[in-house]
């Protein structure tokens, strides 16, 4: 008998039943989390995040862009030019270009992010846009150094949260495991997330 460490995929009907059973818990967890976050944003509950300060800095940044349309247009043209240069470099298979990746490309350690053309382009576009967004904050003259640091810090956290590596249907490791288990690994992950949210009474788990 062969020693196969990979368990057989769960029957689709049983997996669907597990998923349906999570719906009530998911709805309750979302409502609790939304309520908790709303109280923190409004200042009713204590929060480690300075929501008022972050929102104030973000509003100043948005107003600065609105009052200087030429600067905003120039910044968007710069992003477009960078995107076109990225496409051109990928089409030419530029080795020198791949060796000069920005800091936001570092979390993409799986070789599939380099070898798969579509994943490599998604990674490079994400890194380009993330670096561009942070550069706009650094170069905003209407923000103080303190506000720049604050807004850049929380923008970086948001960018990391929305990285392609955190999208299950894009991440190559997650996709491979989901195919191997017939989707059971995705349901397991959802159950773990729900458990953490329920234990935290609406707080997002941070590890």
C-alpha positions as CSV (number, residue, x, y, z in Angstrom):
1,X,0.0,0.0,0.0
2,X,1.4,3.4,-1.0
3,X,2.2,6.0,1.7
4,X,0.2,9.0,0.5
5,X,0.3,11.9,2.9
6,X,-2.3,13.9,0.9
7,X,-5.8,13.2,2.2
8,X,-8.6,12.5,-0.3
9,X,-10.8,15.5,-1.2
10,X,-14.0,15.8,0.7
11,X,-17.2,15.0,-1.1
12,X,-18.7,18.1,-2.8
13,X,-22.1,17.7,-1.0
14,X,-20.4,17.4,2.4
15,X,-18.2,20.4,1.7
16,X,-21.2,22.4,0.6
17,X,-23.1,21.5,3.8
18,X,-20.1,22.7,5.8
19,X,-20.0,26.0,3.9
20,X,-23.8,26.5,4.3
21,X,-23.4,26.0,8.0
22,X,-20.9,28.8,8.2
23,X,-23.2,31.4,6.8
24,X,-25.0,32.4,10.0
25,X,-21.7,32.6,11.9
26,X,-20.2,34.7,9.1
27,X,-23.1,37.1,9.2
28,X,-22.9,37.5,12.9
29,X,-19.1,37.9,12.8
30,X,-19.3,40.6,10.1
31,X,-22.0,42.5,12.1
32,X,-20.0,42.3,15.3
33,X,-16.8,43.5,13.6
34,X,-18.6,46.3,11.8
35,X,-20.2,47.5,15.0
36,X,-16.8,47.3,16.9
37,X,-15.0,49.2,14.1
38,X,-17.7,51.9,13.9
39,X,-17.4,52.5,17.7
40,X,-13.7,52.9,17.4
41,X,-13.8,55.2,14.4
42,X,-16.4,57.4,16.1
43,X,-14.3,57.6,19.2
44,X,-16.8,55.8,21.5
45,X,-14.3,53.0,22.2
46,X,-10.5,53.2,22.7
47,X,-8.4,52.3,19.7
48,X,-4.7,52.0,19.0
49,X,-5.3,53.6,15.6
50,X,-5.6,57.4,15.5
51,X,-8.5,57.4,13.1
52,X,-9.2,61.1,13.4
53,X,-5.5,61.9,12.7
54,X,-5.4,59.5,9.7
55,X,-8.6,60.8,8.2
56,X,-7.5,64.4,8.7
57,X,-4.2,63.7,6.9
58,X,-6.0,61.9,4.1
59,X,-8.4,64.8,3.6
60,X,-5.5,67.3,3.4
61,X,-3.8,65.1,0.9
62,X,-7.0,64.8,-1.2
63,X,-7.6,68.6,-1.1
64,X,-3.9,69.2,-2.2
65,X,-4.6,67.1,-5.3
66,X,-7.8,68.8,-6.0
67,X,-6.3,72.3,-5.7
68,X,-3.3,71.3,-8.0
69,X,-4.8,69.5,-11.0
70,X,-1.6,69.8,-13.0
71,X,0.4,68.0,-10.3
72,X,-2.3,65.3,-10.1
73,X,-2.2,64.9,-13.9
74,X,1.6,64.7,-13.9
75,X,1.5,62.0,-11.2
76,X,-1.0,59.9,-13.1
77,X,1.0,60.3,-16.3
78,X,4.1,59.1,-14.4
79,X,2.2,56.0,-13.3
80,X,1.0,55.3,-16.8
81,X,4.5,55.7,-18.2
82,X,5.8,53.3,-15.5
83,X,3.1,50.8,-16.4
84,X,3.9,51.0,-20.1
85,X,7.6,50.6,-19.4
86,X,6.8,47.6,-17.3
87,X,4.8,45.9,-20.1
88,X,7.6,46.7,-22.5
89,X,10.3,45.2,-20.2
90,X,8.2,42.1,-19.7
91,X,7.7,41.7,-23.4
92,X,11.5,42.0,-24.0
93,X,12.2,39.6,-21.0
94,X,14.6,42.2,-19.6
95,X,16.9,40.5,-17.0
96,X,18.2,43.9,-15.8
97,X,14.7,45.1,-15.1
98,X,13.8,42.0,-13.1
99,X,16.9,42.5,-11.0
100,X,15.8,46.0,-9.9
101,X,12.5,45.2,-8.2
102,X,11.0,47.7,-5.6
103,X,10.6,46.8,-2.0
104,X,6.9,45.8,-2.4
105,X,8.0,42.8,-4.6
106,X,9.9,41.1,-1.7
107,X,6.9,39.2,-0.2
108,X,6.5,37.3,-3.4
109,X,8.9,34.4,-2.6
110,X,7.2,31.6,-4.5
111,X,8.9,30.9,-7.8
112,X,5.5,30.9,-9.5
113,X,5.4,34.7,-9.1
114,X,8.5,34.9,-11.3
115,X,7.9,32.1,-13.8
116,X,4.2,32.5,-14.5
117,X,3.9,35.6,-16.9
118,X,0.4,36.6,-15.6
119,X,1.4,36.3,-11.9
120,X,4.7,38.1,-12.6
121,X,2.8,41.0,-14.3
122,X,0.3,41.2,-11.4
123,X,3.2,41.3,-8.9
124,X,5.1,44.0,-10.8
125,X,2.0,46.2,-11.3
126,X,1.1,45.9,-7.6
127,X,4.6,46.9,-6.6
128,X,4.7,49.8,-9.1
129,X,1.3,51.2,-7.9
130,X,2.2,50.7,-4.2
131,X,5.5,52.6,-4.6
132,X,3.8,55.3,-6.6
133,X,1.1,55.8,-4.0
134,X,3.6,56.2,-1.2
135,X,5.7,58.5,-3.3
136,X,2.7,60.8,-3.7
137,X,2.4,61.0,0.1
138,X,6.1,61.7,0.6
139,X,6.0,64.6,-2.0
140,X,2.8,66.2,-0.7
141,X,3.9,69.7,0.3
142,X,0.7,70.5,2.3
143,X,1.4,67.7,4.8
144,X,3.7,68.0,7.8
145,X,6.4,65.4,8.2
146,X,4.4,63.9,11.1
147,X,1.3,63.6,9.0
148,X,3.3,62.2,6.1
149,X,4.7,59.4,8.3
150,X,1.3,58.7,9.8
151,X,-0.5,58.5,6.4
152,X,2.3,56.5,4.8
153,X,2.3,54.0,7.6
154,X,-1.4,53.2,7.4
155,X,-1.3,53.3,3.6
156,X,1.5,50.7,3.7
157,X,-0.6,48.5,6.0
158,X,-3.6,48.8,3.6
159,X,-1.4,48.0,0.6
160,X,0.0,44.9,2.3
161,X,-3.5,43.7,3.2
162,X,-4.6,44.0,-0.4
163,X,-1.5,42.4,-1.9
164,X,-2.0,39.7,-4.6
165,X,-0.5,37.2,-2.2
166,X,-3.5,37.7,0.1
167,X,-6.0,36.9,-2.7
168,X,-6.8,33.2,-2.5
169,X,-7.7,32.7,-6.2
170,X,-4.4,34.4,-7.3
171,X,-1.9,33.0,-4.7
172,X,-0.3,30.0,-6.4
173,X,0.2,28.0,-3.2
174,X,-3.4,28.6,-2.1
175,X,-4.7,27.6,-5.5
176,X,-2.6,24.4,-5.6
177,X,-3.8,23.4,-2.2
178,X,-7.4,24.1,-3.0
179,X,-7.2,22.0,-6.1
180,X,-5.6,19.1,-4.2
181,X,-8.3,19.2,-1.5
182,X,-11.2,19.9,-3.7
183,X,-11.8,23.3,-2.0
184,X,-11.7,21.9,1.5
185,X,-8.6,24.0,2.4
186,X,-10.6,27.2,1.6
187,X,-13.4,26.2,3.9
188,X,-10.9,25.3,6.6
189,X,-9.4,28.7,6.3
190,X,-12.8,30.4,6.5
191,X,-13.6,28.4,9.7
192,X,-10.2,29.5,11.2
193,X,-11.0,33.1,10.4
194,X,-14.4,32.9,11.9
195,X,-13.1,31.3,15.0
196,X,-10.5,34.1,15.5
197,X,-13.2,36.8,14.9
198,X,-15.6,35.1,17.4
199,X,-12.8,34.8,20.0
200,X,-11.9,38.5,19.5
201,X,-15.5,39.7,19.8
202,X,-15.2,41.7,16.6
203,X,-11.5,42.5,16.7
204,X,-9.4,41.6,13.7
205,X,-6.7,39.1,14.7
206,X,-3.2,40.4,14.2
207,X,-0.3,38.0,14.3
